[in-house]
Amino acid sequence: MTTTYDVHSPTFMTGDEFQIPTFRLLQQDGTLFDGAEAPELDKEKALRIYRAMLVTRVLDERMLAAQRQGRLSFYMQCTGEEAAVIGATAALDDGDMIMAQYREQGALAYRGFTYDEFMNQLFGNELDYGKGRQMPIHYGSRKLHYMTISSPLATQIPQATGYAYGQKLAGEGHCTITFFGEGAASEGDFHAALNMASVHKVPVIFFCRNNGYAISTPATEQFAADGIAPRAFGYRMHVIRVDGNDILAVYRATQEARAIAVEQNEPVLIEAMTYRLAAHSSSDDPSGYRSRKEEEAWREKDPILRMQRWLFDREWWSEEEEKDLQESLRREVLETMKRAEKRPPPPLESLVTDVYADVTPALQRQLDALKTHIRKYPDAYPKGARSLDPDVSASSDAVKASDDQEGA
């Protein structure tokens, strides 16, 4: 039962009586705030985190350029939010489940997703684990415990609660983290998920990337309260607000959130205050709703630059190593993109696989009709890109890759 106390005159409260503080450790110059204590983070793991941040930034830069060149239909960047995503992922066990929104490619990069795997999905070729059925940036990897991304906003939040409930029953010491923006927190799915998680006490971390805008709608037009964090109190949930551009603070906060989730089987809400330095997507022009001055102010708070300075200060990284890695990553991303572009799309037969153990008569009729249509209008389709032989299925390499690693 909830503990209550009586008053004898009407007392109304708005929540303005207190404000949730923001947890910070690392200043922009790479030094700690006075009195701040860095989390235990050895050189090897720190460099793994930093490399993932650079991998993500370079991928984003090159793929947006590819989209502008007409080589890719669509792209969404993580630029400016790398510390929030990668710092949180690094604080987890690699066996924990990640349910992302659509801007968390950094989490995959940290866990070892290769540029080849990114490119295969972006171009939807025969080695794409999703077999070309998803838009670009809808990644998934069973091997890396990264649930395949779904376009509808906020659907992954209640799904994370349900998955974490299963983890609780399994009792293997794992949790689920779900990433979403403050705009997604305006969906009903968010509230249903938090309520269910608190009632059933499941090991889930709700990680809100509050970057100030739901596409073009500023936070001030989304909600009147002090951000997303106070909503946790309505569900009696553990909550912390953290500087989302501070890699050390995000890492430490998520470490402790995971301990609460796994050891106490209780959910946690983390609100990471950050900023989307890029457009919402390759279809968006942010100049229509925010100023250049605002963007430049946040560029001064670049999370990659902040961590780089911290690494330099500890003599764990150097200017020369930075230059060599940047050049290496740029070459690699261009080479893998060229390879991915040349690979054919998935075989036509793969359209009806992975749904039923045996293709149903209705699906077979539809597939036969499609083949007839393609034979009638062959010039409208890539020559040799799709098999029309009903006995031919996906290549052995594509099938093996899909079986090994396709999104759960």
Backbone hydrogen bonds, N-H to C=O, Kabsch-Sander energy under -0.5 kcal/mol:
donor,donor_aa,acceptor,acceptor_aa,energy
18,F,15,G,-1.0
23,F,21,P,-0.5
23,F,241,R,-2.7
27,Q,31,T,-3.2
30,G,27,Q,-2.0
33,F,25,L,-2.4
36,A,33,F,-2.3
41,L,39,P,-0.7
46,A,42,D,-2.5
47,L,43,K,-2.6
48,R,44,E,-1.6
49,I,45,K,-2.3
50,Y,46,A,-2.4
51,R,47,L,-2.6
52,A,48,R,-1.9
53,M,49,I,-1.8
54,L,50,Y,-2.2
55,V,51,R,-3.0
56,T,52,A,-2.2
57,R,53,M,-2.2
58,V,54,L,-2.7
59,L,55,V,-2.2
60,D,56,T,-2.5
61,E,57,R,-2.3
62,R,58,V,-2.5
63,M,59,L,-2.5
64,L,60,D,-2.0
65,A,61,E,-1.6
66,A,62,R,-2.1
67,Q,63,M,-2.0
68,R,64,L,-2.2
69,Q,65,A,-1.4
70,G,67,Q,-1.3
71,R,66,A,-2.5
72,L,66,A,-0.8
81,E,78,C,-2.7
85,V,81,E,-1.9
86,I,82,E,-2.8
87,G,82,E,-0.6
87,G,83,A,-1.7
88,A,84,A,-1.2
89,T,85,V,-2.0
90,A,86,I,-2.6
91,A,87,G,-0.9
91,A,88,A,-0.6
92,L,89,T,-1.4
96,D,93,D,-2.3
97,M,175,C,-1.8
98,I,145,H,-2.2
99,M,177,I,-2.7
100,A,98,I,-0.6
107,A,104,E,-1.5
108,L,104,E,-0.9
109,A,105,Q,-2.4
110,Y,106,G,-2.3
111,R,107,A,-1.6
112,G,108,L,-0.7
112,G,109,A,-0.8
113,F,108,L,-2.6
118,F,114,T,-2.3
119,M,115,Y,-2.9
120,N,116,D,-2.6
121,Q,117,E,-1.5
122,L,118,F,-2.5
123,F,119,M,-2.5
124,G,120,N,-0.7
124,G,121,Q,-0.5
125,N,120,N,-1.4
126,E,344,P,-2.6
128,D,125,N,-1.8
131,K,128,D,-2.0
133,R,130,G,-1.4
138,H,135,M,-1.3
139,Y,137,I,-1.3
141,S,146,Y,-2.6
142,R,405,Q,-1.5
142,R,406,E,-0.7
145,H,142,R,-1.3
146,Y,141,S,-2.5
147,M,98,I,-2.4
149,I,139,Y,-2.1
155,T,152,P,-1.1
157,I,154,A,-1.3
159,Q,155,T,-1.1
160,A,156,Q,-1.9
161,T,157,I,-1.4
162,G,158,P,-2.2
163,Y,159,Q,-2.6
164,A,160,A,-2.6
165,Y,161,T,-1.8
166,G,162,G,-1.6
167,Q,163,Y,-1.8
168,K,164,A,-2.3
169,L,165,Y,-2.0
170,A,166,G,-2.2
171,G,167,Q,-1.9
172,E,167,Q,-0.7
176,T,203,P,-1.9
177,I,97,M,-2.6
178,T,205,I,-2.5
179,F,99,M,-1.9
180,F,207,F,-1.8
182,E,209,R,-1.0
185,A,181,G,-1.1
186,S,183,G,-1.7
187,E,184,A,-1.9
190,F,187,E,-0.9
191,H,187,E,-0.8
192,A,188,G,-2.3
193,A,189,D,-2.3
194,L,190,F,-2.3
195,N,191,H,-2.3
196,M,192,A,-2.3
197,A,193,A,-2.5
198,S,194,L,-2.1
199,V,195,N,-2.5
200,H,196,M,-2.5
201,K,197,A,-0.7
202,V,197,A,-1.4
204,V,202,V,-1.8
205,I,176,T,-2.8
206,F,204,V,-0.6
206,F,268,V,-3.2
207,F,178,T,-2.9
207,F,205,I,-0.8
208,C,206,F,-0.7
208,C,270,I,-3.2
209,R,180,F,-3.2
209,R,207,F,-0.6
210,N,208,C,-1.1
210,N,272,A,-2.1
211,N,209,R,-1.2
214,A,217,T,-2.8
215,I,213,Y,-1.0
216,S,214,A,-1.0
217,T,214,A,-1.9
219,A,212,G,-1.9
221,E,218,P,-1.9
222,Q,219,A,-1.6
223,F,219,A,-1.9
227,G,225,A,-2.1
231,R,228,I,-1.7
232,A,229,A,-2.0
233,F,230,P,-1.3
234,G,230,P,-0.5
234,G,231,R,-0.8
235,Y,232,A,-1.6
236,R,233,F,-1.3
237,M,232,A,-1.9
238,H,267,P,-1.0
240,I,269,L,-1.9
241,R,21,P,-0.5
242,V,271,E,-2.8
243,D,23,F,-2.3
244,G,242,V,-0.8
244,G,273,M,-1.7
245,N,273,M,-0.5
246,D,243,D,-1.7
247,I,245,N,-0.8
250,V,246,D,-2.5
251,Y,247,I,-2.2
252,R,248,L,-2.5
253,A,249,A,-2.7
254,T,250,V,-2.4
255,Q,251,Y,-2.3
256,E,252,R,-2.1
257,A,253,A,-2.1
258,R,254,T,-2.7
259,A,255,Q,-1.8
260,I,256,E,-1.9
261,A,257,A,-2.5
262,V,258,R,-3.0
263,E,259,A,-2.4
264,Q,259,A,-0.5
264,Q,260,I,-1.7
265,N,261,A,-0.7
266,E,260,I,-0.9
268,V,204,V,-2.0
269,L,238,H,-2.5
270,I,206,F,-3.2
270,I,268,V,-0.5
271,E,240,I,-2.3
272,A,208,C,-3.1
272,A,270,I,-0.6
273,M,242,V,-2.8
273,M,271,E,-0.6
274,T,210,N,-2.4
274,T,272,A,-0.7
275,Y,80,G,-0.5
276,R,211,N,-0.7
277,L,79,T,-1.5
277,L,275,Y,-1.0
278,A,79,T,-0.8
282,S,75,Y,-2.3
284,D,281,S,-1.8
288,G,285,D,-1.5
289,Y,286,P,-1.9
290,R,286,P,-1.5
295,E,291,S,-1.8
296,E,292,R,-2.6
297,A,293,K,-1.9
298,W,294,E,-1.6
299,R,295,E,-1.9
300,E,296,E,-1.2
301,K,298,W,-1.5
302,D,299,R,-1.4
306,R,302,D,-1.9
307,M,303,P,-2.0
308,Q,304,I,-2.6
309,R,305,L,-2.1
310,W,306,R,-1.5
311,L,307,M,-2.5
312,F,308,Q,-2.7
313,D,309,R,-2.4
314,R,310,W,-1.4
315,E,312,F,-1.4
316,W,311,L,-2.5
317,W,311,L,-0.7
322,E,318,S,-2.2
323,K,319,E,-2.5
324,D,320,E,-2.5
325,L,321,E,-2.4
326,Q,322,E,-2.5
327,E,323,K,-2.2
328,S,324,D,-2.3
329,L,325,L,-2.8
330,R,326,Q,-2.1
331,R,327,E,-2.1
332,E,328,S,-2.4
333,V,329,L,-2.6
334,L,330,R,-1.7
335,E,331,R,-2.5
336,T,332,E,-2.6
337,M,333,V,-1.8
338,K,334,L,-2.0
339,R,335,E,-1.9
340,A,336,T,-2.6
341,E,337,M,-2.4
342,K,338,K,-1.2
343,R,339,R,-0.9
343,R,340,A,-0.6
350,S,347,P,-1.6
351,L,348,L,-1.9
352,V,349,E,-1.6
353,T,350,S,-1.0
364,Q,360,T,-2.5
365,R,361,P,-2.3
366,Q,362,A,-2.0
367,L,363,L,-2.5
368,D,364,Q,-2.6
369,A,365,R,-2.2
370,L,366,Q,-2.0
371,K,367,L,-2.3
372,T,368,D,-2.1
373,H,369,A,-2.1
374,I,370,L,-2.5
375,R,371,K,-2.3
376,K,372,T,-1.6
377,Y,373,H,-1.9
380,A,377,Y,-1.5
381,Y,378,P,-1.5
385,A,382,P,-1.4
386,R,382,P,-0.5
392,V,389,D,-2.3
393,S,391,D,-0.5
399,V,395,S,-2.6
400,K,396,S,-2.5
401,A,397,D,-2.6
402,S,398,A,-2.5
403,D,399,V,-2.7
404,D,400,K,-2.4
405,Q,401,A,-2.4
406,E,402,S,-2.1
